[in-house]
Structures are given as C-alpha cells and as structure tokens.
Amino acid sequence: MTADSTTVRPLRRVPLLALGFVGLVFGVGAGLARLGVAVPAAMASAAALHGPLMVGAFLGTVISLERAVALGRPWAYAGPLLAGAGGIAALAGAGEAGAWLLVAGSAVLVTASLSIFLRQHALFTFTLVAGALCWLLGTALWAAGAAAHQVVAWWLAFLILTIAGERLELSRFMPPSVNGRRMFAAILLVIGAGLFGSAAPWGAPVFAAGLVALALWLGRYDIARRTVRSAGLTRYIALCLLSGYVWLAAGGVAILVAGGMAPGSRAYDIAVHALGLGFVFSMVFGHAPVIVPAVLRVAVPYHAAFYAPLLLLHASLVLRIAGDLASRPGWVQAGALGNALALAVFIVTVATAVWRGKRSAARPA
C-alpha cells in the first residue's frame, strides 16, 4: 500500500501518535505492576488494563494511523483518534467509555481496511480486513463484559494477521507459488476455526497449530530469507523478521504443549509474551525505519545501534520465559524489566536517528 500525504499533514499526525505512546508507557507500567514491580501509582492503578492498553491504545492506534495514511481519506484518521482517546478515557477512570471508544476505533479500522480491499482485491488486503475484524470482535466482547484473557486470542490474531498481511503484500517481490498462496489461505481458515472454537477444548490447539503453520509459511516465503544476506538496514530488517517468526512458532508450540491458554498459568504467560512481545515487537522494530518516514515524513537513517534494543528484547524475553519454566518469579520480573528497557532503548534509538537525519539534511552541500 502506498502512503498518501495529501489529506492530513505529517505534523498533524504527531498528536495521534502521541496518544498511542501514552498507551504504550502506561501499558508497560501496568504490566510491570502486575509482576510486583514498583511503578508510579497511576500506572499501578491501571494494572488490569495492561492488555487493552498495549493492544488497543498503543498498537491499535499506530496500526490505524498507518492504515489511514495508506488509504488517504480524512475520515480514516478517526480510527487512531478514537483508539487513542479510548486509552486516555480508561486511564482517567472512565473504563466503560474507554472500552467503547476502542470498539469505535477498531470499527473505523475495519471500514478503512474494507475500503482498501475494495480498491485492490487481493489475498493480502483480505488478510488485513480479517485482522481488523479480530480486533473489533475481541474488543466488543471485552467492552460487553468478557475478561481480557477470554479475548486475548482475538487481540493476538489482530496483530498477527495484520503483520502477515503486510508481509504477504511485500511477497510480490518474490511471489509465492499458487500452492503457496493456497497454503496461506488454508492457514487463515485454521486460525479462524481456532478462534471461533475457542470455547471448545479443541479451539486453542487448532489456533496454535495455525500460528505454527503461519510461522513456517513466513519463514519459507518471506523475502527476508534472501535479504538477510544483504547488509545495513536491509539485513537488520530481515533479522528482525526472521527472529520474530521464531517467536511466533514458539508461542504456538507453548499453547500446543499446554493444551490451551489457562489464565494465570506459566504457559499463558509464555505464549502471550512470545507472541505479543517476541513476534509483534520484533516486527515493530524491523518496520519502524520504513513506517516512521512514511507516516511522519522524517528520515530514519540506519545505524548499527538499532541492534541493541533488538538483542535486549530477545535476551530479556528468554530470561522471562526461563523464569516461567523454572518457576523463578525473580527471573520473570527481571525479564519484564529488560523487556521494558528494550522498548525504551528502541524509542531513544529511533529518535536519535531522526535527529541525526535532520542534522545531516541541514548541513550545506
């Protein structure tokens, strides 16, 4: 999808992005509070909102903003605005209003995704619609009273399918075979069957099997398999993607081994964070040098320092999962702190790259 900068100027997109980062900061703090880490009272009071803040208020806002830029229609910017406002409302104590604002934001994303699909009938645009629908349905169920753990698979599917759709779009540079595309469509059906069968004992294992199959498919057909042999930014992005696919497979395997996602269990923590942190944020780290320039019209020059937050993310997540497996709460807590630090280092690294890019552009030729 190509970005259209004619509707809302890049500077006017910054406040929308800022709303998303409020969700990120408080979402991370809420997650740490759940593990007993001392955080500011405002973050501790939001402990129950960890999932909705990370998935909806942060990632939902950012994805909706990216989709609005791609669509190039002013109304689509209501998506990130509503999602970001939903996070703010929830943090301010208006939980019910915040939940339904998130539902409204996800509905706008569905509409924007459908508009793109109607412009371009393709498997990847269909996948983006399916991902957006997962966010809408999961958030609507949560707003209607379902617990976060009851809808977490829908939220994870939103993120996973969105990323898979975007990677499938880029596969035009190394198109999969007809059988490869059929396999991708079959994997979507398996994941969907697992989601709709989540109330049954077979639902979670089928969902997990779909995730493992998707990880294998991406590892086989993604162009990153070739671009990893390059250098600089191209190699960095490829390593982010390929390492993310390992986490995607690991999350699916964790669910399969446990036979489900029982809330509060070690398998639940492992699966949710392998998928939500290991997979999703590896993708965020890898795509940011491309997405930030497209959304904000600023250069993000590559630097080898980009590897620091990526390595820290993986190392701290391994520590966290090792703590789960060994029943060592201290390791889990230390791993979570490392996860938070990795995100902070990444933000600083990207901001520094933007600053370097502006300085470089300002120098006389």
C-alpha positions as CSV (number, residue, x, y, z in Angstrom):
1,M,0.0,0.0,0.0
2,T,1.3,3.5,-0.8
3,A,1.1,6.3,1.6
4,D,-1.0,9.4,0.6
5,S,0.2,12.6,2.4
6,T,-2.3,14.9,0.8
7,T,-5.1,14.6,3.4
8,V,-3.6,15.2,6.8
9,R,-0.2,16.8,7.1
10,P,2.6,14.8,8.8
11,L,2.8,17.3,11.7
12,R,-0.9,16.9,12.4
13,R,-0.3,13.1,12.8
14,V,2.1,13.6,15.6
15,P,-0.6,14.1,18.3
16,L,-2.3,10.9,17.2
17,L,1.0,9.1,17.5
18,A,1.5,10.7,20.9
19,L,-1.9,9.2,22.1
20,G,-0.6,5.8,21.1
21,F,2.6,6.3,23.1
22,V,0.6,7.2,26.2
23,G,-1.0,3.8,25.9
24,L,2.5,2.2,25.5
25,V,4.0,3.9,28.5
26,F,1.1,3.2,30.8
27,G,0.6,-0.3,29.3
28,V,4.2,-1.2,30.1
29,G,4.0,0.2,33.5
30,A,0.7,-1.7,34.2
31,G,2.4,-4.9,33.1
32,L,5.3,-4.3,35.5
33,A,2.8,-3.6,38.3
34,R,1.2,-7.0,37.7
35,L,4.5,-8.6,38.5
36,G,5.1,-6.7,41.7
37,V,7.5,-4.1,40.3
38,A,7.2,-0.7,42.0
39,V,5.8,1.8,39.5
40,P,4.1,5.2,39.8
41,A,0.6,5.0,41.3
42,A,-1.1,6.0,38.1
43,M,0.5,3.0,36.3
44,A,-0.2,0.6,39.2
45,S,-3.9,1.5,39.2
46,A,-4.0,0.6,35.5
47,A,-2.7,-3.0,36.1
48,A,-5.9,-4.5,34.9
49,L,-5.7,-2.6,31.7
50,H,-2.3,-3.9,30.6
51,G,-3.6,-5.9,27.6
52,P,-6.1,-3.3,26.3
53,L,-3.6,-0.5,26.6
54,M,-0.8,-2.4,24.7
55,V,-3.1,-3.9,22.0
56,G,-5.7,-1.2,21.6
57,A,-4.5,2.1,22.9
58,F,-0.9,1.7,21.5
59,L,-0.7,-0.9,18.7
60,G,-4.3,-0.3,17.6
61,T,-3.7,3.5,17.4
62,V,-0.4,3.1,15.5
63,I,-1.8,0.5,13.0
64,S,-4.9,2.6,12.5
65,L,-2.8,5.7,11.8
66,E,-0.7,3.7,9.3
67,R,-3.8,2.4,7.6
68,A,-5.3,6.0,7.4
69,V,-2.1,7.3,5.7
70,A,-2.3,4.4,3.3
71,L,-5.9,5.0,2.5
72,G,-5.5,8.8,2.1
73,R,-9.0,9.7,3.4
74,P,-9.6,12.2,6.3
75,W,-12.3,10.1,7.9
76,A,-9.9,7.2,8.4
77,Y,-7.9,9.3,11.0
78,A,-10.9,8.9,13.3
79,G,-9.6,5.4,13.9
80,P,-6.4,6.3,15.7
81,L,-8.1,9.3,17.4
82,L,-10.8,7.1,18.9
83,A,-8.4,4.3,19.8
84,G,-6.0,6.7,21.5
85,A,-8.9,8.5,23.2
86,G,-10.2,5.2,24.5
87,G,-6.9,4.5,26.2
88,I,-6.9,8.0,27.8
89,A,-10.5,7.6,29.0
90,A,-9.8,4.2,30.5
91,L,-6.7,5.6,32.3
92,A,-8.9,8.5,33.6
93,G,-11.2,6.1,35.2
94,A,-13.9,6.1,32.6
95,G,-13.4,2.4,31.8
96,E,-16.7,1.7,30.1
97,A,-16.5,4.8,27.9
98,G,-12.8,3.9,27.1
99,A,-13.7,0.4,26.1
100,W,-16.4,1.5,23.7
101,L,-14.2,4.2,22.2
102,L,-11.7,1.4,21.5
103,V,-14.5,-0.5,19.8
104,A,-15.4,2.6,17.7
105,G,-11.7,2.9,16.7
106,S,-11.5,-0.7,15.7
107,A,-14.7,-0.3,13.6
108,V,-13.1,2.6,11.7
109,L,-10.1,0.4,11.1
110,V,-12.3,-2.3,9.7
111,T,-14.0,0.2,7.4
112,A,-10.7,1.6,6.2
113,S,-9.4,-1.9,5.6
114,L,-12.5,-2.8,3.6
115,S,-12.1,0.3,1.6
116,I,-8.6,-0.7,0.7
117,F,-9.8,-4.3,-0.1
118,L,-12.5,-2.9,-2.5
119,R,-9.8,-0.9,-4.2
120,Q,-7.5,-3.9,-4.5
121,H,-8.9,-7.4,-4.3
122,A,-6.0,-9.4,-3.1
123,L,-5.3,-12.1,-0.5
124,F,-3.1,-9.6,1.5
125,T,-5.9,-7.0,1.7
126,F,-8.4,-9.7,2.7
127,T,-6.0,-10.7,5.5
128,L,-5.8,-7.1,6.7
129,V,-9.6,-7.0,6.9
130,A,-9.6,-10.3,8.8
131,G,-7.1,-8.9,11.3
132,A,-9.1,-5.7,11.8
133,L,-12.3,-7.8,12.4
134,C,-10.5,-9.8,15.0
135,W,-9.7,-6.6,16.9
136,L,-13.3,-5.3,16.6
137,L,-14.8,-8.6,17.8
138,G,-12.4,-9.1,20.6
139,T,-12.7,-5.5,21.9
140,A,-16.5,-5.6,21.5
141,L,-16.6,-8.8,23.7
142,W,-14.3,-7.1,26.2
143,A,-16.4,-4.0,26.3
144,A,-19.5,-6.1,26.8
145,G,-18.0,-7.7,29.9
146,A,-15.7,-10.5,28.8
147,A,-12.4,-10.8,30.7
148,A,-9.2,-9.9,28.9
149,H,-8.0,-13.5,29.0
150,Q,-11.1,-14.6,27.2
151,V,-10.5,-12.4,24.2
152,V,-6.7,-12.3,24.2
153,A,-6.6,-14.8,21.3
154,W,-8.7,-12.4,19.2
155,W,-6.3,-9.5,20.0
156,L,-3.3,-11.5,19.2
157,A,-4.9,-12.6,15.9
158,F,-5.5,-9.0,15.1
159,L,-1.7,-8.2,15.4
160,I,-0.5,-11.5,13.8
161,L,-2.8,-11.3,10.8
162,T,-2.1,-7.6,10.3
163,I,1.6,-8.3,10.2
164,A,1.1,-11.4,8.0
165,G,-1.0,-9.4,5.5
166,E,1.7,-6.7,5.3
167,R,4.4,-9.3,4.7
168,L,2.3,-11.1,2.1
169,E,2.0,-7.7,0.3
170,L,5.7,-7.5,0.1
171,S,6.0,-11.0,-1.2
172,R,5.2,-9.5,-4.7
173,F,9.0,-9.1,-4.9
174,M,9.4,-12.9,-4.5
175,P,5.9,-14.2,-5.3
176,P,4.8,-17.4,-3.7
177,S,3.6,-20.2,-5.9
178,V,0.0,-20.9,-6.5
179,N,0.2,-23.7,-3.9
180,G,2.0,-21.4,-1.5
181,R,-0.9,-18.9,-1.7
182,R,-3.4,-21.7,-1.2
183,M,-1.5,-22.8,1.8
184,F,-1.6,-19.3,3.2
185,A,-5.4,-19.2,2.7
186,A,-5.7,-22.6,4.4
187,I,-3.7,-21.3,7.4
188,L,-6.1,-18.4,7.7
189,L,-9.0,-20.8,7.8
190,V,-7.3,-22.9,10.5
191,I,-6.6,-19.8,12.7
192,G,-10.2,-18.6,12.2
193,A,-11.6,-22.0,13.1
194,G,-9.5,-22.0,16.3
195,L,-10.7,-18.5,17.2
196,F,-14.4,-19.3,16.7
197,G,-13.9,-22.6,18.5
198,S,-12.2,-21.1,21.5
199,A,-14.9,-22.2,23.9
200,A,-14.3,-25.8,22.9
201,P,-11.3,-27.9,24.1
202,W,-10.0,-28.2,20.6
203,G,-10.1,-24.4,19.9
204,A,-6.9,-23.3,21.4
205,P,-4.8,-26.2,19.9
206,V,-6.2,-25.5,16.4
207,F,-5.5,-21.8,16.8
208,A,-1.9,-22.7,17.9
209,A,-1.4,-25.1,15.1
210,G,-2.4,-22.3,12.7
211,L,0.2,-20.0,14.3
212,V,3.0,-22.6,13.9
213,A,2.0,-23.2,10.3
214,L,2.0,-19.4,9.6
215,A,5.4,-19.1,11.2
216,L,6.7,-21.9,8.9
217,W,5.0,-20.3,5.9
218,L,6.5,-16.9,6.6
219,G,9.9,-18.4,7.1
220,R,9.6,-20.2,3.8
221,Y,8.1,-17.5,1.6
222,D,9.1,-14.1,3.1
223,I,11.7,-12.2,1.1
224,A,13.7,-11.8,4.3
225,R,15.1,-15.2,3.8
226,R,17.1,-13.7,0.9
227,T,17.6,-10.1,2.1
228,V,19.2,-11.4,5.3
229,R,22.3,-11.9,3.1
230,S,22.5,-8.2,2.4
231,A,24.0,-5.5,4.6
232,G,22.9,-2.4,6.6
233,L,19.3,-1.7,7.1
234,T,18.1,-4.4,4.7
235,R,19.9,-7.1,6.8
236,Y,18.7,-5.6,10.1
237,I,15.1,-5.7,8.9
238,A,15.4,-9.3,7.7
239,L,16.9,-10.4,11.1
240,C,14.0,-8.7,12.9
241,L,11.5,-10.5,10.8
242,L,13.2,-13.9,10.9
243,S,13.7,-13.8,14.7
244,G,10.1,-12.7,15.0
245,Y,9.0,-15.8,13.1
246,V,10.8,-18.0,15.6
247,W,8.9,-16.3,18.5
248,L,5.6,-16.8,16.5
249,A,6.3,-20.6,16.3
250,A,7.4,-20.7,20.0
251,G,4.2,-19.1,21.1
252,G,2.1,-21.6,19.1
253,V,4.2,-24.5,20.4
254,A,3.7,-23.3,24.0
255,I,-0.1,-23.4,23.5
256,L,0.0,-26.8,21.9
257,V,2.2,-28.3,24.7
258,A,-0.1,-26.9,27.4
259,G,-3.2,-27.8,25.5
260,G,-4.6,-24.3,25.9
261,M,-4.2,-20.9,27.4
262,A,-5.4,-21.2,31.0
263,P,-5.2,-17.7,32.6
264,G,-2.6,-17.3,35.2
265,S,-0.6,-20.4,34.0
266,R,3.0,-20.4,33.0
267,A,2.0,-21.5,29.5
268,Y,-0.3,-18.4,29.3
269,D,2.5,-16.0,30.2
270,I,4.9,-17.7,27.8
271,A,2.5,-17.8,24.9
272,V,1.2,-14.3,25.3
273,H,4.6,-12.7,25.6
274,A,6.3,-14.9,23.0
275,L,3.6,-13.7,20.6
276,G,2.9,-10.2,21.8
277,L,6.5,-9.2,22.6
278,G,8.8,-11.6,20.8
279,F,6.9,-11.7,17.5
280,V,5.0,-8.4,17.4
281,F,7.7,-6.1,18.7
282,S,10.4,-7.8,16.5
283,M,8.1,-6.7,13.6
284,V,7.7,-3.2,15.1
285,F,11.5,-2.8,15.5
286,G,12.0,-4.0,11.9
287,H,9.3,-2.0,10.3
288,A,9.8,1.3,12.2
289,P,12.7,2.6,9.9
290,V,10.2,2.3,7.0
291,I,6.9,3.2,8.6
292,V,8.1,6.3,10.6
293,P,9.3,8.0,7.4
294,A,6.0,7.1,5.6
295,V,3.8,8.4,8.4
296,L,5.8,11.4,9.7
297,R,7.8,12.3,6.6
298,V,11.1,12.2,8.5
299,A,14.2,10.3,7.7
300,V,15.4,7.5,10.0
301,P,18.9,6.8,8.9
302,Y,20.1,3.3,9.7
303,H,22.8,2.8,12.4
304,A,24.2,-0.4,13.9
305,A,22.9,0.8,17.2
306,F,19.5,-0.5,16.0
307,Y,20.6,-4.0,17.0
308,A,21.0,-3.0,20.7
309,P,17.2,-2.9,21.6
310,L,16.6,-6.0,19.4
311,L,19.2,-8.1,21.2
312,L,18.0,-6.8,24.6
313,L,14.4,-7.7,23.7
314,H,15.3,-11.2,22.8
315,A,17.6,-11.8,25.7
316,S,15.2,-10.4,28.3
317,L,12.3,-12.4,26.8
318,V,14.4,-15.6,27.0
319,L,15.1,-14.8,30.7
320,R,11.4,-14.2,31.3
321,I,10.4,-17.5,29.8
322,A,13.2,-19.3,31.6
323,G,11.7,-17.9,34.8
324,D,8.3,-19.2,33.9
325,L,9.7,-22.7,33.1
326,A,11.8,-22.8,36.2
327,S,9.2,-21.2,38.5
328,R,11.5,-18.4,39.3
329,P,9.4,-15.2,39.8
330,G,12.6,-13.1,40.2
331,W,13.7,-14.1,36.7
332,V,10.3,-13.3,35.3
333,Q,10.4,-9.9,36.9
334,A,13.9,-9.2,35.7
335,G,13.0,-10.3,32.2
336,A,10.0,-8.0,32.2
337,L,12.2,-5.1,33.3
338,G,14.5,-6.0,30.4
339,N,11.5,-6.0,28.0
340,A,10.6,-2.5,29.2
341,L,14.1,-1.3,28.9
342,A,14.4,-2.7,25.3
343,L,11.3,-0.7,24.3
344,A,12.7,2.4,25.9
345,V,16.1,2.0,24.2
346,F,14.4,1.4,20.9
347,I,12.4,4.6,21.1
348,V,15.6,6.6,22.0
349,T,17.5,4.9,19.2
350,V,14.9,5.8,16.6
351,A,14.5,9.4,18.0
352,T,18.3,9.8,17.8
353,A,18.3,8.5,14.2
354,V,15.7,11.1,13.3
355,W,17.7,13.8,14.9
356,R,20.8,12.7,13.0
357,G,18.9,12.7,9.8
358,K,17.7,16.2,10.3
359,R,21.2,17.4,11.2
360,S,22.5,15.7,8.1
361,A,19.8,17.3,5.9
362,A,20.5,20.7,7.4
363,R,24.2,20.7,6.5
364,P,25.2,22.7,3.5
365,A,26.1,20.6,0.5
